[in-house]
């Protein structure tokens, strides 16, 4: 009896292997898409706008000597980063990418034609903002995965300062595999003058984003909303926690609250930019509760990522490990951006 069992044991192992193999092949797999955000750090063309005088800093005649060759090197560098984002899970990379610090639509048109990403056929959503520096936000999307159905920009204003000028907030609605998704792209006011002094401006930006979110949730309590951008605040700051109502713990969410998957990354020590030896995580993708849950019959949140690969970092000196930027003051470094990009994955069961 024992001898017979030993003879048949290998056969049992082989049959069990094939049973598991075919069982796994028969299971439904997941479809995955990635949605991200990237601060492109002063993506200006080389043409001086004589009417506005906003971008004299980025011209061939300026102290920075922003020449055509440097502009095209910048485009190539940024496109290469985009080409690598999320490809470890999704071969087609990011399906939708919010961007900021872009001068105009033209620089985005040049960017999407770069050889490393041209075949993705990224389309553009862009509105000019009244920002004092002449920089805007925008959205790139792969039409293979996302179809835009509506877009609008919202002006950020301050009740006590009629001269205040900043970036508009871009709202894009579209279909991701027939599922309606709303994306709000932000670049909130900077910390110039100090974090405390400038805080009310970012609180106002958080309030505007919250107004947009509430408007969407009024129409559909389960609306799938992504609020993304360089918020110039960390996930723990007042503008994010109180004004936007974005929390880091799913179990503590109340009706209408947003979930910030970058919160835990920040607590774990991750950052997207560094200043004076301190890391901040200003770049975020925040989601509504319509993208949460275990039922993967439609797209749901899976994982958030700070894309901080080694090739994006300075290799030596006092700033080793920091994002490898384009300039350090007036010194041309030829890097990528002073921010790391971020993205998250949405998954659902395949049909």
Secondary structure by P-SEA (a helix, b strand, c coil): caaaaaaaaaaaaaaaaaaaaaaaaacbbbbbbbbbcccccccccccccccccccccccccccccccaaaaaaaaaaaaaaaaacccccccccccbbbbcccccaaaaaaaaacccccccbbbbbbbbbccccccccbbbbccccccccccbbbbbbbcccccbbbbbbbbbbbbcccbbbbbbbbbccccccccccaaaaaaaaaaaaaaaaaaaaaaccccbbbbbcccccccccccccccccccccccccccccccccaaaaaaaccccccccccccccccccccccccccccccbbbcccccccccccccccccccccccccccccccccccccbbbbbbbbbbbcc
